[in-house]
Amino acid sequence: MPKLIFTYFDFDGGRGEAARLIMHLGGIAFEDKRIPAKDWPALRDTMPFQALPVLEVDGKLITQCNTIDRYLGKLAGLYPKDDWQAALADEVLDAVEDITTKIGSTMRLEDEAKKKAREALAAGPLPRFLQQINARLKAGGGEWFVEKRLTVADLKCYLWVRWLKSGALDHVPADIVEKNAPLLAAHFERVRNQPKIAAYYAARKK
């Protein structure tokens, strides 16, 4: 197993959290290098694309959250080996990343502009993405997206849905998932209650 150093911000969420969960679930040893937000401006220019997460693999760097998730998923046995199933998993990874980017573009807006942008998302793009991803889950059998087991696609989607349900996004209804994607709402609980995931977050709270 390669020596892994994973660098991301010091909170339990965002684009880097799926990688942490993948390594935890796969029993993969890694250095969890957490960067306080206040330290980021001084570190930004040292990162390949001025962004996080970054994964160091035996001294070599790779970037981009979905790339990292796929690589680690293969190491952990959480990424499909079948090409078609892998493509279906990738579709979920990339769709979630697309809508996350749309939401992220509102984060630095001033109050009124943020309210308008978030309400527009909640009125159109968010329900559509939820419904379409819900349809992918249904096509996979209703419990998991591919191979009838937990994979990187499930972790990526779980973390996005957790964000939507958290109430942290002003002007986005916290029940938007339940109203538009009932299978995803149940999927969220299924992933959250996986013993290793529940134990991971319980330990993080101590």
C-alpha positions in Angstrom: 0.0 0.0 0.0 1.4 3.4 -0.9 2.1 6.1 1.7 -0.8 8.5 1.6 -1.1 12.1 2.9 -4.5 13.7 2.4 -4.8 17.4 2.6 -8.1 19.2 3.0 -9.8 21.7 5.2 -10.4 21.1 8.9 -14.0 20.2 8.9 -16.1 17.1 8.4 -17.7 17.8 5.0 -17.1 19.4 1.6 -15.4 17.9 -1.4 -12.7 16.1 0.6 -14.9 14.2 3.0 -15.7 11.3 0.7 -12.0 10.5 0.4 -11.7 10.4 4.1 -14.7 8.0 4.4 -13.3 5.8 1.6 -10.0 5.4 3.3 -11.7 4.8 6.7 -14.1 2.2 5.3 -11.2 0.5 3.4 -9.0 0.3 6.4 -6.4 2.4 4.5 -3.7 4.1 6.6 -3.2 7.8 5.8 -2.1 11.0 7.3 -5.1 13.3 7.6 -3.7 16.7 7.1 -6.4 19.2 8.1 -5.9 22.9 7.1 -7.6 25.6 9.3 -9.4 28.1 7.1 -7.3 30.9 8.5 -4.1 29.3 7.1 -5.4 28.7 3.6 -4.5 32.1 2.0 -0.9 31.5 2.8 -1.0 27.9 1.4 -3.1 28.4 -1.7 -0.2 29.1 -4.1 1.6 26.0 -2.9 -1.2 23.7 -4.3 -1.1 22.6 -7.9 -4.4 24.2 -8.9 -4.7 26.5 -5.9 -7.4 24.3 -4.5 -8.0 21.4 -2.1 -8.2 18.4 -1.7 -4.8 17.1 -2.6 -3.6 13.5 -2.2 0.1 12.7 -1.9 0.9 9.2 -3.0 4.4 8.1 -2.2 5.6 11.7 -2.6 3.6 12.4 -5.8 0.5 14.7 -5.9 -2.9 14.2 -7.5 -5.7 16.6 -7.3 -9.5 16.9 -8.1 -11.9 15.3 -5.7 -13.5 12.8 -8.1 -10.1 11.7 -9.4 -9.0 11.1 -5.8 -12.2 9.3 -4.9 -11.9 6.9 -7.9 -8.2 6.2 -7.1 -8.9 5.5 -3.4 -12.1 3.6 -4.2 -10.0 1.2 -6.2 -7.6 0.7 -3.4 -10.4 0.2 -0.9 -12.5 -2.1 -3.1 -15.3 0.5 -3.3 -15.1 1.3 -7.0 -16.6 -1.1 -9.7 -14.3 -3.2 -11.8 -16.9 -3.7 -14.5 -16.6 -0.8 -17.1 -20.3 -0.2 -17.4 -20.9 -0.2 -13.6 -17.9 2.1 -13.2 -19.4 4.5 -15.8 -22.7 4.6 -13.8 -20.8 5.4 -10.7 -18.8 8.1 -12.4 -22.1 9.6 -13.7 -23.2 10.1 -10.1 -19.9 11.4 -9.0 -19.8 14.0 -11.8 -23.5 15.0 -11.5 -23.1 15.6 -7.8 -20.0 17.6 -8.4 -21.8 19.7 -11.0 -24.6 20.7 -8.7 -22.2 21.2 -5.8 -20.4 23.7 -8.0 -23.6 25.5 -8.7 -24.4 25.8 -5.0 -20.8 26.8 -4.2 -21.0 29.7 -6.6 -23.5 31.3 -4.2 -21.4 31.1 -1.1 -19.7 34.5 -1.4 -22.6 36.5 -2.6 -24.0 39.3 -0.6 -27.3 38.7 1.3 -29.9 39.7 -1.3 -28.0 38.3 -4.2 -27.5 35.0 -2.3 -31.2 34.8 -1.5 -32.1 35.3 -5.1 -29.6 32.8 -6.4 -30.5 30.2 -3.8 -34.2 30.5 -4.4 -33.6 30.1 -8.1 -31.6 26.9 -7.5 -34.3 25.6 -5.2 -37.0 26.3 -7.8 -35.3 24.5 -10.7 -31.8 23.0 -10.8 -31.8 21.4 -7.4 -35.2 19.5 -7.8 -34.1 18.4 -11.3 -30.8 17.1 -10.1 -32.4 15.4 -7.1 -35.1 13.7 -9.3 -32.5 12.6 -11.9 -30.1 11.2 -9.3 -33.1 9.5 -7.6 -33.9 7.9 -10.9 -30.3 6.6 -11.1 -30.7 5.1 -7.7 -34.0 3.5 -8.6 -32.4 2.0 -11.8 -29.7 0.5 -9.6 -32.2 -1.3 -7.5 -33.3 1.4 -5.1 -30.8 0.8 -2.3 -27.4 1.4 -3.9 -26.4 3.1 -7.2 -24.3 0.2 -8.6 -23.5 -3.5 -8.0 -26.1 -3.6 -5.2 -23.5 -2.5 -2.7 -22.0 0.6 -1.2 -19.5 2.3 -3.5 -17.8 5.7 -3.9 -21.0 6.9 -5.7 -23.1 6.3 -2.6 -20.6 8.2 -0.4 -20.4 11.2 -2.7 -24.2 11.4 -2.9 -24.6 10.9 0.9 -22.4 13.8 1.7 -24.2 16.1 -0.8 -27.6 15.1 0.6 -26.4 15.6 4.1 -25.4 19.2 3.2 -28.9 19.8 1.7 -30.6 18.4 4.7 -28.5 20.2 7.3 -30.3 23.5 7.1 -26.9 25.2 6.6 -27.9 26.5 3.2 -30.0 29.6 3.7 -33.0 29.9 1.3 -32.8 26.2 0.4 -35.6 24.2 2.1 -34.2 21.5 4.4 -36.9 19.1 3.2 -36.1 19.6 -0.5 -34.7 16.0 -0.6 -37.7 14.4 0.9 -40.0 16.3 -1.5 -38.1 15.5 -4.7 -36.2 12.3 -4.1 -37.7 9.9 -1.5 -35.3 7.1 -2.5 -32.4 9.4 -1.9 -33.8 10.4 1.5 -33.9 6.7 2.5 -30.5 6.2 0.9 -29.1 8.9 3.2 -30.2 7.1 6.3 -28.9 3.8 4.9 -25.4 5.2 4.4 -25.4 7.2 7.6 -26.3 4.1 9.6 -23.5 1.9 8.2 -21.7 0.8 11.3 -18.2 2.0 10.3 -19.6 5.4 9.2 -21.6 5.8 12.3 -18.6 4.9 14.4 -16.3 7.3 12.5 -18.5 10.3 13.2 -19.2 9.2 16.8 -15.4 9.2 17.3 -15.0 12.6 15.6 -17.4 14.1 18.1 -15.3 13.0 21.1 
